[in-house]
Amino acid sequence: MDDGEIVEDRPAATVGQQLRAARKRLKMSLEDVATSTRIPTRHLESLENSEWDKLPAPTYTIGFAKNYAAAVGLDRRQVAEDLRAEIGGTRPVTHASELYEPADPARSFPKWLLLAAAIAVIAVVLGARWWQSREYSEDAQVFADNAPPEAAAANAAVPAAPAPAATGPVVLTANEEVWLQVKDGATTLKEGVLQSGQSFEVPASAVKPVLTTGKPEALRIAVGTADAPPVGPAATTVSNVSLLARDLMNRPAAPAAATSPAATPPAPANP
């Protein structure tokens, strides 16, 4: 055997090793990444160690890897492609409730305080509207009582002005557990599972936000204080549904079921 330089082929780094190396270059801990991405630390550890049996279905696992990559400055698309090839046909089973850690109570406001603030705001808004409506009704009645017949006839001929369009933030609230995706062009604003009672507010800076979900009946979409019409029939996948306030409030109502007229027997032939 000749003495020569032996070149050993080093195996390509796994996706987990790439993510760990990038994290360490930035001097970030797993807890730092978990806080940035809201991915449980145990899932981040499993990603770094390629422990696919401890991770959810490939769709969610790839989503975790893309968010991890973005947090440490790697190419999200390349990481996703490498991970798809690495996972292959593996498809571990998990429950959707394990995908995201619950919010740390120490970092959030008490629920009772948020609820009390919301009730107070609603009470103030409703009270102001009631008072304005009462004053308007009284002023209108006084004017009607004292107006001449000609003025009353002219006022009756003027059509009522249309109600102002609903404005305000667009908020999606889950009535039950539901998966959804909200994108603004090529930017993903939200992708994952909303638990019952959880909400997601579409950023005001979004230009053309659109929604994709397989359970539109599980979402209540509000524009300010007004509820938008349903975005699709129950148990039907909807995609590219505009989440702009004007588009949501101008959606047509679901058409009523058409009724078929009874068949008319043919007229007898003349003898």
Secondary structure, DSSP 8 states (H G I E B T S, - for coil): --------------HHHHHHHHHHHTT--HHHHHHHH---HHHHHHHHTT-GGGS--HHHHHHHHHHHHHHTT--HHHHHHHHHHHHTT------GGGSS----GGGS--HHHHHHHHHHHHHHHHHHHHHHHHHHHHHHHHHHHHS-HHHHHHHHHS---------S-EEEEESS-EEEEEEETTEEEEEEEE-TT-EEE--TT-SSEEEEES-GGGEEEEETTEE---SS-TT--EEEEE--HHHHHT---------------------
